[in-house]
Every structure is written in C-alpha cells, then in structure tokens.
Amino acid sequence: MRLLALLIAALALALTTTRAYYADFTSANATAFPIKEDHLNCRIGPATTFPALKQYRLTDTVRVVCQRRGMVIAQNYVWNLTPDGCYVADYYIATGIFGIWAPECNATSAGPPPGSPAGVATSPTVTLLSSPTPSAQ
C-alpha cells in the first residue's frame, strides 16, 4: 500500500512538472537551451538540404518558437524554429526531451511548408520544358 501511495505521488509530481515545463516553452520567456555542436547551421527549412541562414556557436543558447517534423538526424525527426526565423535539428540542442514537446509550427510560421526540400516547386503551376531522352546512368 505504501509503495502504491509513493507511485501515485511520483506520477502526480511528474505530470505537474511536465505541464509547467511545457508551459514555459510556449511562453514568450521560453527557456534558452545550450547548443551541443560548434558552428551549428540554422537553416531556412527543416532539413540539411535547405541553405543555412546563420550559425550558432557552442557557447550560444537557442530559444524554440515551435517545432515540426523534418529530415531525420540521428533517429530524431524534430526540427526547432528559432526566433531568428530558421530551423535547427533538435538533436543538436540540449533540451533533455526526445520528440515534439513545444507547439507544432503552422502555416504562418517562418520557413517553407513541411516536407518541401530545397529546389522543389511548391507552386500549383509548373512549366515543363522538353528535353532529349535521358541516357542510362
């Protein structure tokens, strides 16, 4: 019985802490997290195929505006949108959490739509040009 009471108390504490932790990320005063790699590229989209907008140093911290799914880096698909308007793979930020923990980025967030790699048209109109038959590679 005592073990059950301790388990319930621990679960209640964990749920309360998780809620407070999540609320902190969604506020304007979100926690700044340390970077885990020097010269970390912050990209215009959630994949390494997007150009880098800026770089963070190992001594920098980064705040997270929202998150979205993107290219998988070390078995982690989460990318964080920073206040600088660019994305950093969650793998390289020391959050201590695996998976989406902040609000998901929506269509009004900075950056291209999810799953749109660099060089791919997102417009409904595409002009096709004729070309010679491709040779075997």
WOHUWO-V849415 format. One record per pair of residues at least 6 apart in sequence whose C-alpha atoms are under 6 Angstrom apart, sorted by the first residue. I is the first residue (numbers start at 1). J is the second residue. D is the distance in whole Angstrom. If there is no record, write none. Layout:
I:J:D
I:J:D
//
This chain:
24:30:5
32:61:5
32:62:5
32:63:5
33:61:5
33:62:5
33:94:6
34:61:4
34:94:6
35:58:5
35:61:6
35:93:5
36:92:5
36:93:6
37:58:6
38:57:5
38:58:4
39:55:5
39:56:5
39:57:5
40:55:5
40:56:5
41:52:6
41:55:4
42:52:5
42:53:6
42:54:5
42:55:6
42:86:5
42:87:5
42:88:5
43:50:6
43:51:6
43:52:4
43:53:5
43:86:5
43:87:5
44:50:6
44:86:5
44:111:6
45:87:6
45:111:5
45:112:6
46:70:5
46:79:6
46:87:6
47:70:6
47:71:5
49:118:6
50:118:5
63:82:6
64:80:6
64:81:6
64:82:5
65:81:5
65:82:5
66:80:6
66:81:5
66:102:6
66:103:5
66:104:5
66:105:5
67:79:6
67:80:5
67:81:6
67:104:5
67:105:5
68:78:6
68:79:6
68:104:6
68:105:6
69:77:5
69:78:5
70:77:5
71:77:6
78:90:5
79:88:6
79:89:4
79:90:5
80:87:5
80:88:5
80:90:6
81:87:5
85:110:6
//
